[in-house]
Amino acid sequence: MPPYHEQFPVGSTVRIADRPTLEAFAREWKFHHPLNAERLEFADRVAVVKSVGFHHGGDVLYELDGIPGIWHECCIRDGTISG
């Protein structure tokens, strides 16, 4: 995606990535808004995008309704597609 443009607008249904994907992100990501171990429990959950923000430089960050924390765009998927 181009900088400062979200893939999932507010109101979109999304699915949090699977646990192996989240674990890899938690291990490898060394910058802003790290993914803590508590949030790994939300793998594969479906939620609605509550708000969208951008970190300096264009990284897209999401708040999900009913799910704690800030989520990087690479950690969520389209929730309308199964699998």
N, CA, C and O atoms as CSV, one atom per row, in Angstrom:
chain,resi,resn,atom,element,x,y,z
A,1,MET,N,N,0.848,-1.183,0.000
A,1,MET,CA,C,0.000,0.000,0.000
A,1,MET,C,C,0.889,1.240,0.000
A,1,MET,O,O,1.984,1.216,0.562
A,2,PRO,N,N,0.423,2.333,-0.632
A,2,PRO,CA,C,1.181,3.581,-0.554
A,2,PRO,C,C,1.185,4.114,0.877
A,2,PRO,O,O,0.282,3.806,1.656
A,3,PRO,N,N,2.197,4.913,1.228
A,3,PRO,CA,C,2.229,5.470,2.588
A,3,PRO,C,C,0.946,6.238,2.913
A,3,PRO,O,O,0.347,6.880,2.050
A,4,TYR,N,N,0.546,6.153,4.172
A,4,TYR,CA,C,-0.618,6.877,4.695
A,4,TYR,C,C,-1.916,6.508,3.989
A,4,TYR,O,O,-2.782,7.356,3.773
A,5,HIS,N,N,-2.040,5.242,3.636
A,5,HIS,CA,C,-3.277,4.747,3.026
A,5,HIS,C,C,-3.548,3.360,3.596
A,5,HIS,O,O,-2.760,2.433,3.409
A,6,GLU,N,N,-4.671,3.231,4.292
A,6,GLU,CA,C,-4.986,1.955,4.938
A,6,GLU,C,C,-5.638,0.972,3.972
A,6,GLU,O,O,-6.337,1.367,3.039
A,7,GLN,N,N,-5.400,-0.296,4.210
A,7,GLN,CA,C,-6.038,-1.358,3.435
A,7,GLN,C,C,-7.448,-1.631,3.951
A,7,GLN,O,O,-8.331,-2.032,3.193
A,8,PHE,N,N,-7.651,-1.405,5.269
A,8,PHE,CA,C,-8.925,-1.718,5.905
A,8,PHE,C,C,-9.495,-0.461,6.569
A,8,PHE,O,O,-9.048,-0.100,7.658
A,9,PRO,N,N,-10.459,0.209,5.953
A,9,PRO,CA,C,-11.048,1.406,6.560
A,9,PRO,C,C,-11.873,1.083,7.813
A,9,PRO,O,O,-12.234,-0.069,8.052
A,10,VAL,N,N,-12.155,2.097,8.585
A,10,VAL,CA,C,-12.999,1.952,9.775
A,10,VAL,C,C,-14.295,1.258,9.370
A,10,VAL,O,O,-14.905,1.600,8.357
A,11,GLY,N,N,-14.706,0.282,10.172
A,11,GLY,CA,C,-15.920,-0.480,9.894
A,11,GLY,C,C,-15.679,-1.780,9.147
A,11,GLY,O,O,-16.584,-2.605,9.021
A,12,SER,N,N,-14.448,-1.971,8.645
A,12,SER,CA,C,-14.124,-3.215,7.924
A,12,SER,C,C,-14.055,-4.393,8.891
A,12,SER,O,O,-13.649,-4.245,10.044
A,13,THR,N,N,-14.456,-5.557,8.404
A,13,THR,CA,C,-14.286,-6.786,9.166
A,13,THR,C,C,-12.926,-7.356,8.818
A,13,THR,O,O,-12.597,-7.550,7.648
A,14,VAL,N,N,-12.131,-7.626,9.862
A,14,VAL,CA,C,-10.782,-8.159,9.667
A,14,VAL,C,C,-10.582,-9.402,10.532
A,14,VAL,O,O,-11.336,-9.653,11.471
A,15,ARG,N,N,-9.566,-10.158,10.198
A,15,ARG,CA,C,-9.175,-11.316,10.991
A,15,ARG,C,C,-7.716,-11.110,11.377
A,15,ARG,O,O,-6.882,-10.799,10.526
A,16,ILE,N,N,-7.412,-11.281,12.645
A,16,ILE,CA,C,-6.028,-11.209,13.098
A,16,ILE,C,C,-5.296,-12.418,12.525
A,16,ILE,O,O,-5.860,-13.508,12.429
A,17,ALA,N,N,-4.047,-12.217,12.149
A,17,ALA,CA,C,-3.242,-13.275,11.541
A,17,ALA,C,C,-3.146,-14.493,12.463
A,17,ALA,O,O,-3.434,-14.408,13.657
A,18,ASP,N,N,-2.741,-15.611,11.893
A,18,ASP,CA,C,-2.586,-16.831,12.683
A,18,ASP,C,C,-1.415,-16.699,13.665
A,18,ASP,O,O,-0.571,-15.812,13.537
A,19,ARG,N,N,-1.391,-17.583,14.625
A,19,ARG,CA,C,-0.391,-17.502,15.704
A,19,ARG,C,C,1.056,-17.563,15.186
A,19,ARG,O,O,1.876,-16.764,15.638
A,20,PRO,N,N,1.408,-18.467,14.263
A,20,PRO,CA,C,2.792,-18.468,13.771
A,20,PRO,C,C,3.205,-17.128,13.144
A,20,PRO,O,O,4.341,-16.683,13.311
A,21,THR,N,N,2.287,-16.499,12.434
A,21,THR,CA,C,2.586,-15.202,11.836
A,21,THR,C,C,2.812,-14.152,12.925
A,21,THR,O,O,3.755,-13.365,12.845
A,22,LEU,N,N,1.946,-14.142,13.943
A,22,LEU,CA,C,2.104,-13.188,15.042
A,22,LEU,C,C,3.392,-13.448,15.814
A,22,LEU,O,O,4.080,-12.501,16.195
A,23,GLU,N,N,3.729,-14.717,16.050
A,23,GLU,CA,C,4.964,-15.048,16.766
A,23,GLU,C,C,6.190,-14.565,15.994
A,23,GLU,O,O,7.129,-14.034,16.586
A,24,ALA,N,N,6.182,-14.747,14.687
A,24,ALA,CA,C,7.300,-14.277,13.856
A,24,ALA,C,C,7.409,-12.752,13.927
A,24,ALA,O,O,8.507,-12.210,14.053
A,25,PHE,N,N,6.281,-12.072,13.846
A,25,PHE,CA,C,6.293,-10.610,13.932
A,25,PHE,C,C,6.839,-10.168,15.289
A,25,PHE,O,O,7.666,-9.259,15.354
A,26,ALA,N,N,6.393,-10.791,16.355
A,26,ALA,CA,C,6.841,-10.431,17.706
A,26,ALA,C,C,8.352,-10.631,17.857
A,26,ALA,O,O,9.014,-9.843,18.532
A,27,ARG,N,N,8.892,-11.663,17.243
A,27,ARG,CA,C,10.339,-11.932,17.305
A,27,ARG,C,C,11.152,-10.950,16.481
A,27,ARG,O,O,12.214,-10.495,16.907
A,28,GLU,N,N,10.646,-10.627,15.299
A,28,GLU,CA,C,11.436,-9.879,14.318
A,28,GLU,C,C,11.272,-8.367,14.373
A,28,GLU,O,O,12.209,-7.642,14.042
A,29,TRP,N,N,10.114,-7.875,14.778
A,29,TRP,CA,C,9.835,-6.439,14.753
A,29,TRP,C,C,10.553,-5.746,15.905
A,29,TRP,O,O,10.377,-6.131,17.061
A,30,LYS,N,N,11.349,-4.744,15.611
A,30,LYS,CA,C,12.170,-4.068,16.623
A,30,LYS,C,C,11.838,-2.589,16.772
A,30,LYS,O,O,12.592,-1.857,17.414
A,31,PHE,N,N,10.756,-2.142,16.208
A,31,PHE,CA,C,10.460,-0.712,16.189
A,31,PHE,C,C,9.243,-0.380,17.052
A,31,PHE,O,O,9.050,-0.980,18.109
A,32,HIS,N,N,8.445,0.549,16.615
A,32,HIS,CA,C,7.296,1.053,17.374
A,32,HIS,C,C,6.188,0.009,17.528
A,32,HIS,O,O,6.057,-0.900,16.709
A,33,HIS,N,N,5.404,0.155,18.579
A,33,HIS,CA,C,4.237,-0.700,18.847
A,33,HIS,C,C,4.552,-2.194,18.732
A,33,HIS,O,O,3.969,-2.887,17.898
A,34,PRO,N,N,5.467,-2.687,19.562
A,34,PRO,CA,C,5.766,-4.128,19.503
A,34,PRO,C,C,4.552,-4.958,19.905
A,34,PRO,O,O,3.652,-4.481,20.597
A,35,LEU,N,N,4.548,-6.172,19.470
A,35,LEU,CA,C,3.460,-7.105,19.775
A,35,LEU,C,C,3.867,-7.911,21.008
A,35,LEU,O,O,4.847,-8.655,20.975
A,36,ASN,N,N,3.115,-7.759,22.087
A,36,ASN,CA,C,3.472,-8.488,23.308
A,36,ASN,C,C,2.826,-9.879,23.317
A,36,ASN,O,O,1.901,-10.160,22.555
A,37,ALA,N,N,3.336,-10.729,24.191
A,37,ALA,CA,C,2.898,-12.128,24.257
A,37,ALA,C,C,1.412,-12.267,24.556
A,37,ALA,O,O,0.775,-13.197,24.062
A,38,GLU,N,N,0.848,-11.372,25.348
A,38,GLU,CA,C,-0.575,-11.449,25.699
A,38,GLU,C,C,-1.473,-11.371,24.465
A,38,GLU,O,O,-2.538,-11.987,24.424
A,39,ARG,N,N,-1.037,-10.615,23.469
A,39,ARG,CA,C,-1.891,-10.446,22.295
A,39,ARG,C,C,-1.825,-11.629,21.333
A,39,ARG,O,O,-2.638,-11.718,20.413
A,40,LEU,N,N,-0.871,-12.537,21.532
A,40,LEU,CA,C,-0.831,-13.734,20.688
A,40,LEU,C,C,-2.104,-14.562,20.846
A,40,LEU,O,O,-2.490,-15.304,19.943
A,41,GLU,N,N,-2.745,-14.428,21.997
A,41,GLU,CA,C,-3.987,-15.172,22.258
A,41,GLU,C,C,-5.139,-14.736,21.350
A,41,GLU,O,O,-6.160,-15.421,21.276
A,42,PHE,N,N,-4.986,-13.621,20.669
A,42,PHE,CA,C,-6.044,-13.128,19.783
A,42,PHE,C,C,-5.860,-13.589,18.337
A,42,PHE,O,O,-6.588,-13.142,17.451
A,43,ALA,N,N,-4.897,-14.476,18.087
A,43,ALA,CA,C,-4.678,-15.001,16.734
A,43,ALA,C,C,-5.974,-15.577,16.180
A,43,ALA,O,O,-6.732,-16.239,16.889
A,44,ASP,N,N,-6.207,-15.315,14.914
A,44,ASP,CA,C,-7.368,-15.821,14.162
A,44,ASP,C,C,-8.708,-15.233,14.589
A,44,ASP,O,O,-9.744,-15.673,14.090
A,45,ARG,N,N,-8.727,-14.270,15.480
A,45,ARG,CA,C,-9.995,-13.641,15.891
A,45,ARG,C,C,-10.486,-12.686,14.815
A,45,ARG,O,O,-9.698,-12.022,14.141
A,46,VAL,N,N,-11.780,-12.632,14.672
A,46,VAL,CA,C,-12.425,-11.692,13.751
A,46,VAL,C,C,-12.867,-10.481,14.567
A,46,VAL,O,O,-13.370,-10.623,15.681
A,47,ALA,N,N,-12.674,-9.286,14.000
A,47,ALA,CA,C,-13.057,-8.044,14.676
A,47,ALA,C,C,-13.377,-6.991,13.624
A,47,ALA,O,O,-13.160,-7.187,12.428
A,48,VAL,N,N,-13.898,-5.872,14.105
A,48,VAL,CA,C,-14.206,-4.736,13.242
A,48,VAL,C,C,-13.206,-3.625,13.540
A,48,VAL,O,O,-12.879,-3.360,14.697
A,49,VAL,N,N,-12.731,-2.988,12.490
A,49,VAL,CA,C,-11.788,-1.881,12.648
A,49,VAL,C,C,-12.502,-0.705,13.307
A,49,VAL,O,O,-13.498,-0.191,12.798
A,50,LYS,N,N,-11.964,-0.298,14.450
A,50,LYS,CA,C,-12.524,0.796,15.236
A,50,LYS,C,C,-11.897,2.131,14.847
A,50,LYS,O,O,-12.590,3.144,14.751
A,51,SER,N,N,-10.576,2.128,14.622
A,51,SER,CA,C,-9.887,3.347,14.187
A,51,SER,C,C,-8.623,2.974,13.436
A,51,SER,O,O,-8.078,1.881,13.587
A,52,VAL,N,N,-8.174,3.921,12.621
A,52,VAL,CA,C,-6.964,3.748,11.822
A,52,VAL,C,C,-6.053,4.925,12.114
A,52,VAL,O,O,-6.503,6.069,12.170
A,53,GLY,N,N,-4.780,4.644,12.299
A,53,GLY,CA,C,-3.796,5.697,12.494
A,53,GLY,C,C,-2.537,5.362,11.717
A,53,GLY,O,O,-2.418,4.286,11.131
A,54,PHE,N,N,-1.611,6.289,11.723
A,54,PHE,CA,C,-0.375,6.105,10.973
A,54,PHE,C,C,0.802,6.512,11.843
A,54,PHE,O,O,0.801,7.581,12.453
A,55,HIS,N,N,1.800,5.650,11.890
A,55,HIS,CA,C,3.038,5.996,12.572
A,55,HIS,C,C,3.853,6.852,11.608
A,55,HIS,O,O,3.729,6.715,10.391
A,56,HIS,N,N,4.689,7.738,12.156
A,56,HIS,CA,C,5.555,8.559,11.309
A,56,HIS,C,C,6.281,7.650,10.323
A,56,HIS,O,O,6.936,6.690,10.728
A,57,GLY,N,N,6.168,7.943,9.061
A,57,GLY,CA,C,6.771,7.105,8.031
A,57,GLY,C,C,5.749,6.310,7.250
A,57,GLY,O,O,6.069,5.746,6.203
A,58,GLY,N,N,4.515,6.258,7.747
A,58,GLY,CA,C,3.451,5.652,6.964
A,58,GLY,C,C,2.954,4.295,7.414
A,58,GLY,O,O,2.002,3.778,6.828
A,59,ASP,N,N,3.568,3.683,8.447
A,59,ASP,CA,C,3.052,2.398,8.908
A,59,ASP,C,C,1.606,2.549,9.377
A,59,ASP,O,O,1.280,3.445,10.156
A,60,VAL,N,N,0.746,1.654,8.886
A,60,VAL,CA,C,-0.672,1.715,9.226
A,60,VAL,C,C,-0.906,0.928,10.520
A,60,VAL,O,O,-0.453,-0.207,10.664
A,61,LEU,N,N,-1.626,1.558,11.456
A,61,LEU,CA,C,-1.912,0.969,12.762
A,61,LEU,C,C,-3.407,0.982,13.000
A,61,LEU,O,O,-4.087,1.959,12.685
A,62,TYR,N,N,-3.920,-0.110,13.560
A,62,TYR,CA,C,-5.359,-0.262,13.747
A,62,TYR,C,C,-5.713,-0.493,15.211
A,62,TYR,O,O,-4.964,-1.122,15.958
A,63,GLU,N,N,-6.857,0.025,15.597
A,63,GLU,CA,C,-7.516,-0.374,16.835
A,63,GLU,C,C,-8.716,-1.202,16.401
A,63,GLU,O,O,-9.447,-0.826,15.485
A,64,LEU,N,N,-8.909,-2.333,17.067
A,64,LEU,CA,C,-9.995,-3.240,16.717
A,64,LEU,C,C,-11.010,-3.271,17.843
A,64,LEU,O,O,-10.647,-3.318,19.018
A,65,ASP,N,N,-12.269,-3.244,17.482
A,65,ASP,CA,C,-13.347,-3.233,18.463
A,65,ASP,C,C,-13.318,-4.518,19.294
A,65,ASP,O,O,-13.408,-5.618,18.748
A,66,GLY,N,N,-13.192,-4.373,20.605
A,66,GLY,CA,C,-13.218,-5.507,21.505
A,66,GLY,C,C,-11.905,-6.264,21.634
A,66,GLY,O,O,-11.845,-7.268,22.343
A,67,ILE,N,N,-10.861,-5.809,20.969
A,67,ILE,CA,C,-9.544,-6.462,21.010
A,67,ILE,C,C,-8.540,-5.419,21.507
A,67,ILE,O,O,-8.441,-4.340,20.924
A,68,PRO,N,N,-7.792,-5.723,22.576
A,68,PRO,CA,C,-6.861,-4.727,23.101
A,68,PRO,C,C,-5.641,-4.510,22.203
A,68,PRO,O,O,-5.250,-5.385,21.431
A,69,GLY,N,N,-5.062,-3.332,22.326
A,69,GLY,CA,C,-3.792,-3.029,21.674
A,69,GLY,C,C,-3.917,-2.353,20.331
A,69,GLY,O,O,-5.004,-2.159,19.787
A,70,ILE,N,N,-2.757,-2.005,19.825
A,70,ILE,CA,C,-2.617,-1.411,18.499
A,70,ILE,C,C,-2.048,-2.500,17.599
A,70,ILE,O,O,-1.081,-3.170,17.963
A,71,TRP,N,N,-2.638,-2.674,16.444
A,71,TRP,CA,C,-2.262,-3.756,15.531
A,71,TRP,C,C,-1.671,-3.201,14.241
A,71,TRP,O,O,-2.253,-2.313,13.619
A,72,HIS,N,N,-0.522,-3.722,13.842
A,72,HIS,CA,C,0.102,-3.365,12.575
A,72,HIS,C,C,-0.691,-4.011,11.440
A,72,HIS,O,O,-1.257,-5.094,11.592
A,73,GLU,N,N,-0.717,-3.329,10.318
A,73,GLU,CA,C,-1.479,-3.835,9.179
A,73,GLU,C,C,-1.020,-5.228,8.746
A,73,GLU,O,O,-1.837,-6.021,8.278
A,74,CYS,N,N,0.264,-5.540,8.893
A,74,CYS,CA,C,0.750,-6.860,8.470
A,74,CYS,C,C,0.262,-7.981,9.382
A,74,CYS,O,O,0.456,-9.157,9.077
A,75,CYS,N,N,-0.370,-7.625,10.496
A,75,CYS,CA,C,-0.878,-8.629,11.444
A,75,CYS,C,C,-2.372,-8.873,11.301
A,75,CYS,O,O,-2.948,-9.635,12.077
A,76,ILE,N,N,-3.004,-8.244,10.332
A,76,ILE,CA,C,-4.433,-8.484,10.129
A,76,ILE,C,C,-4.712,-8.799,8.664
A,76,ILE,O,O,-3.949,-8.431,7.771
A,77,ARG,N,N,-5.807,-9.477,8.447
A,77,ARG,CA,C,-6.222,-9.942,7.122
A,77,ARG,C,C,-7.669,-9.523,6.891
A,77,ARG,O,O,-8.346,-9.043,7.801
A,78,ASP,N,N,-8.122,-9.710,5.677
A,78,ASP,CA,C,-9.530,-9.493,5.345
A,78,ASP,C,C,-10.345,-10.535,6.097
A,78,ASP,O,O,-10.127,-11.735,5.933
A,79,GLY,N,N,-11.270,-10.084,6.910
A,79,GLY,CA,C,-12.071,-11.000,7.718
A,79,GLY,C,C,-13.264,-11.579,7.004
A,79,GLY,O,O,-13.965,-12.425,7.560
A,80,THR,N,N,-13.514,-11.145,5.785
A,80,THR,CA,C,-14.658,-11.666,5.050
A,80,THR,C,C,-14.298,-12.906,4.245
A,80,THR,O,O,-15.173,-13.553,3.668
A,81,ILE,N,N,-12.999,-13.242,4.205
A,81,ILE,CA,C,-12.526,-14.413,3.480
A,81,ILE,C,C,-12.123,-15.469,4.479
A,81,ILE,O,O,-11.303,-15.195,5.355
A,82,SER,N,N,-12.666,-16.657,4.380
A,82,SER,CA,C,-12.295,-17.717,5.325
A,82,SER,C,C,-10.968,-18.337,4.900
A,82,SER,O,O,-10.583,-18.310,3.731
A,83,GLY,N,N,-10.277,-18.904,5.911
A,83,GLY,CA,C,-9.022,-19.593,5.644
A,83,GLY,C,C,-7.905,-18.682,5.772
A,83,GLY,O,O,-6.757,-19.082,5.583
